[in-house]
Amino acid sequence: MVFSSLTFLFFFLPLTLFFHYITKNNLFRNLSLTIFSLIFYAWGEPLWVFLLLFSAIFDYGNGLLIAHYLSKSKLKAKWILALSIIGNVGILIAFKYGGFIYDNINYFITLPFERPTNTLPIGISFYTFQTLSYTIDVYRGEVKAQKNIVNFLMFVSLFHQLVAGPIVRYQTIEAEMENRKFNWADISSGVGRFCFGLFKKVIIANTAGELVNKYLENGFNDLSSPEAWFGIILFSIQIYFDFSGYSDMAIGLGRMFGFHYDENFKHPYAAISVGDFYKRWHISLGKFFRDYVYIPLGGNRKMQLRNIMVVWLLTGLWHGASWNFVLWGFYFGCFMIMEKLLENVLKKTPRIIRHCYTLFLIILSRSIFYFVDFSKLKQFIVKLFYNPLPVKDAFYTDIYSHVFWFVLVIFLCIPWDEIIKPEHYLRKKTELVYAYAQPVVNALLLILCITFLIDSTYNPFIYFRF
């Protein structure tokens, strides 16, 4: 089940909200939310829900044991933490990287057994990172171990962010797990955020995705250079509005149920460096690698350049069991290191040049991200920079017919909240008008999205693959 489906919008969400708020008892609310979250996951993954439950129960027990031994034997607590890390990484390797590892070993020596054929459980990269961060935080003394298994199952299985993030840390919602109250302000802001995210997904990302298929899949063999750039720019638009739209919907849903998740995107295409871009893009993943890999390795204090590369290679691998993702991580690791070495030079470079350089690198990187096949990636890079094929008339037709759509995309990528400060008269006036118009705007966005969903069969979420 996906957020942008009619089943979710008209049946699942209203039912979940009804059972959640039918009582003021938080234990019942948590149990209800856990049951509905498991149904949500099992809707598309009936078998893998047992893996989710195993992962949750495994680290629920590990958290209790770590908390028990912390004051008695730090060594035993450390061994249990090691068990949690090995168990979670082992689950990822078994179900996400098994085939990849087999292929690479089998390339050099013939293995005496068949290649693993497990399908990738949806959201496994997200929920294993969540439970892993929990046990590490318990060991560090940053959170108390959760004793109520229903509460912990709810934390792991919350359908708002279960299958595509953001990665919600236990400490973010620790207090709200047992102290949530019905709040009209949260409901209102949550509905608004959800509708806006749905709009970004259905109207922007899905439209871009259909054009991406047209240029990068169906029309790949006879792409001219302008068409190749057009296709990869469209993929850059699709992946941003697809994932940020999902994150908006997840944050909005969280607020409807009394949870306040951290932001996952902050206008990434306004960035002025690669480092700045990844402080704005998939923020929860960046914080995870910063807190649990980069800083423990030494951070800025010891072997900083090595630490940057290690983090980026792991970030690439996190996105998928394929060498193109490793290359993608290496690509950004190199540019992050270069920016560190040239930090003083970049500070003196005009902002517009830094912005254009960043956009160029990001858009070019999308080709590494998109093409799993290296031979196809090589062909595409050649098409981008040297290709004598003529531009087809359909290319100009696609541009002309989507002019207003492109204007909307650019408008939504501009960081208006950073340009227009909170104290500015125009911003205050706009926020006042929107406060009154919000119900109407939400209704219009919802109706528009539903209309598109009824007429369209194209409705994937890119980050479901990770």
Protein Blocks (a to p, Z undefined) as FASTA:
>chain_A
ZZkbfklmmmmmmmmmmmmmmpcbfklmmmmmmmmmmmmmmmmmmmlmmmmmmmmmmmmm
mmmmmmmmmmmommlmmmmmmmmmmmmmmmmmmmmmmmmmmmmmmmmpccfbdcdfbdcd
ehklmmmmmmmmmmmmmmnopaccdfblklmmmmmmomklmmnopaddfklmmmmmmmcc
cdfklmmmmmmmmmmmmmmmmmmmmmmmmmmmmmmmmmmmmccfklmmmmmmmmmmmmmm
mmmmmmmmmmmmmmmnopacddfbehkllpcbfklmmmmgokllmmmmmmmmmmmnnpjm
nokllmmmmmmmmmmmmnoccfklmmmmmmmmmmmmmmmmmmmmmmmpcfklmmmmmmmm
mmmmmmmmmmmblklmmmmmmmmmocfbdcdfklmmmmmmmmmmmmmmmmmmpcfklmmg
fklmklmmmmmmmmmmmmmmmmmmmmmmmmmmmmpcbdcdfklmZZ
